[in-house]
Amino acid sequence: MKECEWISIAAMDINRVIGSGNKLPWNIPKDMIWFKTATKGHILITGRKTFESMKKIYPENEYYILTRNRNYTSDQVNVKVIHKIEEIPDTGSEGKKVWICGGSEIYKATIGKCKYIYITQIKKSFEGNRYFPEFESDFYLEQVFYEDEEISIKKYKRATKGV
Ligand SMILES: NC(=O)c1ccc[n+]([C@@H]2O[C@H](COP(=O)([O-])OP(=O)(O)OC[C@H]3O[C@@H](n4cnc5c(N)ncnc54)[C@H](OP(=O)(O)O)[C@@H]3O)[C@@H](O)[C@H]2O)c1
């Protein structure tokens, strides 16, 4: 069986908050730049709500949108609508990686199959009602990419076999 190479990428606060309604609770441009750079040219998986909240769709990325609505369509050539977690490709091809980009429902539904998690840890608390799932018992910290007084960017790798 082919190993799953999904990479989850998220920013969360000290209480695991990632969102408030359909919005990010913060505006941290350096984290947006990090997200855009890391995922550029790759396959991005999002829930329908997160996709609709994205300010810009980049032509070099391939987007897979998860929705249970069979009538949901997109006329953009680089946007594919899917209806099940099982339709997410296990791995990318031609050097493309599969990035799980949220939101909370999609992180929760995919965390058991992710190989890596990139977390921007925001060192404050914010009001919010969307959370990143617990993952720490199944992953170990592999690298700290960046650290300042406001955020740190960390890469985790799965320590135990995924589901
Ligand atoms: N901090 C971060 O890094 C980060 C990143 C991304 C998003 N966010 C935040 O997360 C929040 C959005 O998260 P959310 O949980 O509300 O919504 P979401 O995960 O973006 O989207 C949920 C939608 O995805 C579809 N869906 C979910 N599970 C599915 C499944 N198993 N099969 C098929 N479709 C499925 C459904 O769409 P239908 O209703 O169309 O059926 C569902 O309503 C926002 O606040 C956003 O700003 C934060």
The ligand as an SDF file (V2000), in Angstrom:
LIG
                    3D

 48 52  0  0  0  0  0  0  0  0999 V2000
   -5.3850   29.2360   11.5850 N   0  0  0  0  0  0  0  0  0  0  0  0
   -5.3130   28.4870   10.4920 C   0  0  0  0  0  0  0  0  0  0  0  0
   -4.2260   28.0160   10.1100 O   0  0  0  0  0  0  0  0  0  0  0  0
   -6.5480   28.2140    9.6900 C   0  0  0  0  0  0  0  0  0  0  0  0
   -6.4620   27.5660    8.4610 C   0  0  0  0  0  0  0  0  0  0  0  0
   -7.6460   27.3040    7.7620 C   0  0  0  0  0  0  0  0  0  0  0  0
   -8.8610   27.7090    8.2870 C   0  0  0  0  0  0  0  0  0  0  0  0
   -8.8960   28.3460    9.4710 N   0  0  0  0  0  0  0  0  0  0  0  0
  -10.1620   28.7600   10.0770 C   0  0  0  0  0  0  0  0  0  0  0  0
  -11.0010   27.6150   10.2480 O   0  0  0  0  0  0  0  0  0  0  0  0
  -12.3620   28.0620   10.2110 C   0  0  0  0  0  0  0  0  0  0  0  0
  -13.1400   27.2030    9.2250 C   0  0  0  0  0  0  0  0  0  0  0  0
  -13.1640   25.8600    9.6900 O   0  0  0  0  0  0  0  0  0  0  0  0
  -14.5420   25.0560    9.7380 P   0  0  0  0  0  0  0  0  0  0  0  0
  -14.3000   23.8130   10.5090 O   0  0  0  0  0  0  0  0  0  0  0  0
  -15.6200   25.9660   10.1970 O   0  0  0  0  0  0  0  0  0  0  0  0
  -14.8300   24.7720    8.1940 O   0  0  0  0  0  0  0  0  0  0  0  0
  -13.9620   23.9990    7.0850 P   0  0  0  0  0  0  0  0  0  0  0  0
  -13.2980   22.8150    7.7090 O   0  0  0  0  0  0  0  0  0  0  0  0
  -13.1470   24.9690    6.3250 O   0  0  0  0  0  0  0  0  0  0  0  0
  -15.1310   23.5310    6.1000 O   0  0  0  0  0  0  0  0  0  0  0  0
  -16.1770   22.7570    6.5850 C   0  0  0  0  0  0  0  0  0  0  0  0
  -16.9620   22.2550    5.4110 C   0  0  0  0  0  0  0  0  0  0  0  0
  -16.1950   21.2900    4.6960 O   0  0  0  0  0  0  0  0  0  0  0  0
  -17.0510   20.2870    4.1930 C   0  0  0  0  0  0  0  0  0  0  0  0
  -16.6770   19.0170    4.8150 N   0  0  0  0  0  0  0  0  0  0  0  0
  -16.2270   18.8100    6.0770 C   0  0  0  0  0  0  0  0  0  0  0  0
  -15.9510   17.5170    6.2800 N   0  0  0  0  0  0  0  0  0  0  0  0
  -16.2240   16.8850    5.1180 C   0  0  0  0  0  0  0  0  0  0  0  0
  -16.1530   15.5280    4.6980 C   0  0  0  0  0  0  0  0  0  0  0  0
  -15.7270   14.5560    5.5280 N   0  0  0  0  0  0  0  0  0  0  0  0
  -16.5160   15.2210    3.4450 N   0  0  0  0  0  0  0  0  0  0  0  0
  -16.9380   16.1870    2.5930 C   0  0  0  0  0  0  0  0  0  0  0  0
  -17.0170   17.4990    2.9270 N   0  0  0  0  0  0  0  0  0  0  0  0
  -16.6790   17.8360    4.1780 C   0  0  0  0  0  0  0  0  0  0  0  0
  -18.4750   20.7150    4.5260 C   0  0  0  0  0  0  0  0  0  0  0  0
  -18.8820   21.5600    3.4520 O   0  0  0  0  0  0  0  0  0  0  0  0
  -20.4300   21.7490    3.0310 P   0  0  0  0  0  0  0  0  0  0  0  0
  -21.0590   22.5040    4.1570 O   0  0  0  0  0  0  0  0  0  0  0  0
  -20.3580   22.5280    1.7660 O   0  0  0  0  0  0  0  0  0  0  0  0
  -20.9740   20.3560    2.8550 O   0  0  0  0  0  0  0  0  0  0  0  0
  -18.2610   21.5380    5.7780 C   0  0  0  0  0  0  0  0  0  0  0  0
  -19.3010   22.4600    6.0480 O   0  0  0  0  0  0  0  0  0  0  0  0
  -12.3260   29.5340    9.8570 C   0  0  0  0  0  0  0  0  0  0  0  0
  -12.4000   30.2920   11.0530 O   0  0  0  0  0  0  0  0  0  0  0  0
  -10.9630   29.7090    9.2300 C   0  0  0  0  0  0  0  0  0  0  0  0
  -10.4910   31.0400    9.3310 O   0  0  0  0  0  0  0  0  0  0  0  0
   -7.7680   28.6060   10.1830 C   0  0  0  0  0  0  0  0  0  0  0  0
  1  2  1  0
  2  3  2  0
  2  4  1  0
  4  5  1  0
  4 48  2  0
  5  6  2  0
  6  7  1  0
  7  8  2  0
  8  9  1  0
  8 48  1  0
  9 10  1  0
  9 46  1  0
 10 11  1  0
 11 12  1  0
 11 44  1  0
 12 13  1  0
 13 14  1  0
 14 15  2  0
 14 16  1  0
 14 17  1  0
 17 18  1  0
 18 19  2  0
 18 20  1  0
 18 21  1  0
 21 22  1  0
 22 23  1  0
 23 24  1  0
 23 42  1  0
 24 25  1  0
 25 26  1  0
 25 36  1  0
 26 27  1  0
 26 35  1  0
 27 28  2  0
 28 29  1  0
 29 30  1  0
 29 35  2  0
 30 31  1  0
 30 32  2  0
 32 33  1  0
 33 34  2  0
 34 35  1  0
 36 37  1  0
 36 42  1  0
 37 38  1  0
 38 39  2  0
 38 40  1  0
 38 41  1  0
 42 43  1  0
 44 45  1  0
 44 46  1  0
 46 47  1  0
M  CHG  2   8   1  16  -1
M  END
$$$$
